[in-house]
Amino acid sequence: MNETDTQKQIINISWKYNKNDGSYYPTMTLFDHASNEEQIIMLRNYNFNYMLTTERYCPGYHYLDGYHPCPYNNILNKDSYSQCFYCDKKQGFREAFLFQGQANEFMQEYLKQKHYIYLAYFEPGIIKVGTAAESRKYLRPIEQDALVYMFIAESDGFSIQDLEHTISKEIGITEAVNSSHKFRYLNQKPNIDKAKKLLMSNFDRIHDRYKGNEKFSSWIIEKPELVDLSGFVTYPEDEVYKVKNSEIDYLIGKFHAIRGRYTIFESNNTLLAIDERKIIGKYIKSYQDNYQYKVENKKSKHKDQLSMI
């Protein structure tokens, strides 16, 4: 690895949850390879002034004893890669949870904890079914931009996906909402009354379908509670433009919001969005206070400016 002076690498962009007051904070986590320390940046009112490396490097992995930087500093040559092969195998999440393979020691502990099925509402009236581990119960939905949801069932991580897939197949509830769809509704606050009605009606269908099921009936939460996170996120009042691939080496401007996989910031009176998949793993090469992003067709609608995310 070259072309960097700071040795600071972006390893995460996400939310932190404060259990004491139930609040959420958008954050960026850097890893300083010189001091071998993590640095958490609170993003509200933060001014980015980063010139980034062209290449993305593996951000490492988590294990029982915490975070580990990638020992090989491997380059990630596709946006879809979040880790190199070595770190992906060390962490073991995809192998155990997604592919139902043999769980390593870390994933054994992870899957032993309680896992939840949730139903989430997305405008203009879509319901999604998903899962969240106990340790990420309060983070998983907001990371998905699922701002109104309810937990409807619980089991361990070894079993929970069976119910998730069964609900999707038999009840007809999607397991994924396209990120480009979410982006079209960035500026629209969820309709809470509509969300509650749709969530409860879908829960009632699930409850009626599986209340006598020998395997699933004991997993169902009899009285699920609606969770409303719509007050914790920012709804852009102006149009948001996607940063071009040719300009993702720059992250310069005032932080505005995290919404799903996108970090939104303001530069020269324009709201811009950058996909975290394109910058997590990059190193801060140097610092620069100003940059003029190229914005084409500035009056076009979101769907003309934003690609699939």
C-alpha positions, 0 to 999 in steps of 0.5 A, a space after each residue: 500500500 502506498 499513496 497515503 501519509 496518514 495511515 488512517 483507514 475508514 473501516 465503518 460508517 454506521 450508527 451508535 445506540 445509546 442505551 441510557 437514553 435510547 438515542 442514535 448517533 451517526 458515526 465513522 470509524 477510522 483505524 490508525 495503523 500507526 498507533 494501532 487504535 480505532 477512532 470513532 468520529 461523531 458525524 453530526 456537524 462534522 466537516 469532511 476534508 478527506 482526499 482518499 486513496 484510489 484503491 480500497 483495502 480490506 477493513 479487517 474482521 471481528 473475532 472474540 477478542 475484538 477488531 483485527 485489521 487485515 494482516 495482508 492489507 489486501 486490495 478490494 477490487 469490486 464494490 461488492 467486496 466488503 472483506 478479502 477472502 482471508 478476513 471473510 473466512 476468519 470472521 465466518 459470518 457469510 459461511 455460517 449465517 448466509 450459506 449454512 456452513 460450519 460455524 467457527 468459534 466466533 460465529 458459534 457464540 454469535 449464533 447462540 444469542 437470541 435472534 429476532 424476526 422483524 417486519 419493517 415498513 417502507 414508503 409508500 406501503 411496502 413490508 419487509 421481513 428481516 432478522 437481527 441478532 440480540 447484540 445488534 437489535 437496535 442497530 440492524 433496522 436503522 442501518 437498513 433505513 427501516 424506520 418503523 418496525 416491530 419484532 414479531 418472533 425470536 429464536 437462536 441464530 441457528 434457526 431464525 432464518 428458517 422462519 424468515 424464509 418461510 414467512 417470505 415464501 408462504 405469506 409473500 413478504 419480501 426479504 429485501 427492499 431495493 436501495 434505489 427504491 428507498 432513495 426515491 423516498 428519502 425526503 418523505 417521512 413515514 406515515 406512522 398510521 399507515 405503517 402501523 395498520 400494515 405491520 399489524 395486518 401482516 403480523 396477524 396473518 403470520 400469527 394465524 398461519 403459525 399459531 398451531 405450527 409445532 416448530 414456529 408457534 413458540 417463537 411468535 411474540 404475542 404482542 409485538 410493539 411498534 418501534 418508530 425511529 423516524 425522528 432520528 434521521 434527517 429528511 433532505 429538503 433538497 435534491 440529492 446527487 450521487 457522487 460520480 465514480 471518478 470523484 469518490 477519491 474526495 470526501 469533502 463537505 459538511 455531513 448531512 445524514 446517513 440513510 441506508 448505505 449512503 452518507 449524505 453531505 453538503 458541498 457548495 450548497 449541493 447535497 451529495 450522496 456517496 455509497 459506503 461500499 465505495 469508500 470503506 477500506 480507503 485510506 485518508 491520503 491527505 486533507 483538503 478543505 475544498 473541492 468542486 464536485 461535478 453535478 450534471 442535470 442538476 434539476 433531474 429527479 432522483 431516479 435519473 441521478 442515482 444508480 442501484 445501491 
